[in-house]
Amino acid sequence: MSSIKQYMQYVKPYKWKIVWTILIGIVKFAIPLLIPLILKYVIDDIIGHDTWNAEEKLNHLFWIMGGSFIVFLVLRPPIEYVRQYLAQWVGNKILYDIRDRLFDHMQKLSLRFYAQTKTGEIISRVINDVEQTKNFVMTGLMNVWLDLITILIAIGIMLTMDVWLTIVAIILFPFFGFSIKFFYGRLRELTKQRSQALAEVQGHLHERVQGVPVTRSFALEDYEQEQFDMRNKNFWNKSLDHTTWNAKTFAVTNTITDLAPLLVIAFAGYQVITEQLTLGTMVAFVAYLERVYSPLRRLINSSTVLIQSIASIDRVFEFMNESYDIVDRPDAKDAGRVKGAIDFDHVSFQYDDDETAVLKDVDLQVAQGETIAFVGMSGGGKSTLISLIPRFYDVTGGAIKVDGTDIRDFKARSLRNNIGMVQQDNILFSDSVAVNIRMGNPDATDKEVIQAAKAANAHDFIMELPQGYDTLVGERGVKLSGGQKQRIAIARVFLKNPPILIFDEATSALDLESEHMIQEAVEKLASDRTTFIVAHRLATITHADRIVVIENGEITEIGSHAELMEKKGSYYNLYQVQHLDD
């Protein structure tokens, strides 16, 4: 399905409002078409009347102008208001629907997509491109039709006045149509290129704003200025290409629309001089020319706007048509509240078909309530393995089962409702502490939020903040320390109360005091839950029921801390390297 057809699916629910907007607009645009007729009547039938005296002429002028003022002062303003209100309501409601659908779409896209796409480019499509599509409704589905109908009405009135003069007035229309077809085919592609260049600028800018501390610490201001200038210049060049072609379009089409009135004035002047046409008819005809060619010029502008909006529609639906990596099966069932027994049944995984496998034949059975720690060198596949449990990615070989059921047979959202995750770099939103904790359960009471914070050893430091639980934490929690962010992340998992827990490097970047407080909270949280811990600091996982060593995507050792130390294999060597032995 083309992007225009897809866009029309969002327009369809409001088709009758659009029809009413056009009908009301016809009345609104038709009223000013009375002015040339009024002008003709005043010149030919009042001023030019041979038998009326001055008083009679003034009396007729009073009545005709009095009626005209009533139409323009009483009738036209409310019509104008209603048309504008309806048009804006429909345009903005369609944008609301599209952005709402896009946000839902964004939440279903895989982590693979976000790993390959800049955040700024996504924002550009959701904000800038969607906003541009509004012109397709306002201009293409409303104003273009109104301008065309205005032109047809004006030409119809002109034909009743003088057929040959009307033909002279529209004789250049075919040249106008040809120029539009010639120029606007190229303009759509240029517009799309300019939009993409702008998205690249926004993507780079978004990334660099987040990375300002890195820029400052490495004194990279000059280098980053050059990098931004390169992308900014590319956008400028694309804009210049677009502007140049647009200027050529206007130069040609406006020349055509400027020639037509000259032809009419010449021919009408000849007819008046040879007494084939009245002066009032000539004046009215010239006035109608403006009523014909003014909408025609607007159609030129509308064509440019439409090309830009269609290019934006292409970009919006290119994003909206991005396929999902994780899709619920048609017969997928709700997971409900699981017990937490997990079976990694000969699991293999690779991110792309042309890449080597990250995990190879991982076979592991985890009992309900058991704590499993994954250790090994960086890049071995630990974090990848645990990301398969909530189906951030799907296995490419084997299966992961929860309580004996393949997790692909569950609805993904219901599965994730049973899982609580705490990562090394937890994302906090630029809202209050309470709101961030309540992410674990949006319906939780204030009392439950405080209880969760106390369980996570977070309550004391929260109460020391300027506004306590109402303190804004800043973007990504920038106003809090690493340990404080981790404790808030743990608090929201307490609030969620899931049967399965995943801790991915939750304490690796913290000082010893913070690590101790978080370790205490983790052990409290993990009680009676199936828990997976990925850790580099081996001292934090010695309490685990079993420790699993993963090397190059394969399990090489399994056992308790004591068993693996006695075995003196890979785990023993890692432990020795960290100088943690007694």
C-alpha positions, 0 to 999 in steps of 0.5 A: 500500500502506498504511503498516500493510501495509508495516510488516507486511512487516518483521514477517512474517519473525518471525511464528513467533517472535511466535506462540510468544511469544503461546502462551508468554504465554497460559500465563504469563497463565493461571497467575494465573487459578488464584488465584480458583479456589484462593480459592473452594476454600479458602473453600467446600471447606476452611474451609466443610467441615462434617465435617472437623476442624481437622487435616484442614482444615490438611492439605488447605490444606497440599497445595493451597497447596504445589502452588500454590507449586510452580507459581508459584515453579518453573514461572512464572519461566522462562515469564516470562523466555522470553516477555519475551526473545522479545518484546524480541528480535522488537521490537528486531530489527524496529527494526534491520531498518527502520533498516537499510533507512532508512539505505540509503534515505537514501543513495539520496535525491537532493541535491534532497531534502536541500536541501529537508528539515531534517536534524533532521526526518530524524533524528527519523523514523529515531530517535524514530518508528521507536522508537515503532513498536516498540509496534505489535509489543509491544502490538498483535501480542502484549499485546493478544492476550494480554489478550483471551485472558486476558479470554476465559479468565476469562469462560469460567471465570466462566460455569461458576460462574454464568451470570447473574452473568457477564452482569451482569459484561460488560453494560457491554462494548458501552458500552466498545467504543463509547467506544473507537471514538468517542475513538480516531479523533481521537487518531491525528490528534492524535498525528501532529500532535504528532510533526510538531511534535516533529520541527520542534523537533529540526530547528530545534535541529540546525540552530542547534547547527551555527550557534552560531558565527553566533549568537554573532558576531551576538549573536543569542541573544535572537532565537534564543531567541524562534525556538526558543520559538515552535517549542517552544510549538507542540509544547507546544500540540500535546501539550496537545491530545493530552493533553486528548483522551487525558484525556477518553478515560480519564475515560469508559472508566475510569468504565465499567470502575469501574461494572461491579464495583459491579454485580457486588458488588450482584447477588452480595451479593443472591444470597449473602443469598438463599442462591443463591450460596456465599460462596466463589463470590462472592469468586472472582467478584470476584477474576475481575472484576479479572482481566477489567477489569485487562486491559481497562484495559490495552487502553485504555492499549494503544489509546493506545499503538497510536494513537501507534505507528500515527501514527509508522508513517505518518511512517516510511513516508511518509519511506521512500516518498520517491521517488528522483530518480536511478534505475538503468535496468533494463538499466544496466551496470557502468561498470568502469574508464573512460578519462575522455573526456567529452562534454557533448552539448547539455546543459540542466538545471533544478531544477524544472519551474516554474523557469527553466533553469540550463543551456542547450544546453551543448556541450563535448567533453573528451578523456581526460586533459584539464584543463578549468577553468570560470569565470564569475560566481557563479550562472552554472551552473558547480557545477551542470554538474559536479554532473551528471557523477556524476549528483547530478542528471540532465540535463533535456535532452541527454546527458552521455557518458563514453567515448561511453556515456550516463552514464544507461546506467551504474549510478550507483554504478559511475560514481561509483567513477570520480570523485573530488571535492574541494569548497570545504566538504569534509565530514569525519566526527568520527573519526580522520584515518586513517579520513577519508582511508580514505573514498577506499578503506576497504580501504587499508593504513596504508602506502597511507594515509600515501602518499596523505597525503604526495602531498596535502602533508598528512603533515607537519601530520598528524604534528604532531597530538596522536595523529598519524593517530589524532587525532579531527578533531571534527564536520565536521573542526572541529579542523582549519583549512580548508587542513588539511581540504582536504588530507585531502580531496585525500588520500582522492581520491589513495587512491581513484585515479579517472580523473576528478577534480572540484575545486569551489572547492577553494582559494577560501577559503584563505590563500595558503600553504595555496592554494599547497600544495593547488595543488601537490597538485592538479596532482600528482593531475590528472596523466594524469586528466580534470580539471574545476576550478571556480575564482573565483581565476583565477590557480589555473587558468591552467595548464588545457588549456582554460578555459570561461567560463559565463554565465547557463547558457551557454558564452560562451568557450573557450580557453587562458589566453593565447588568452582574454587575447588575445581580451579578452572576458569572461575578460579582464575577470574577470582584470582585475577581480581585478588579476592582470595584469602 
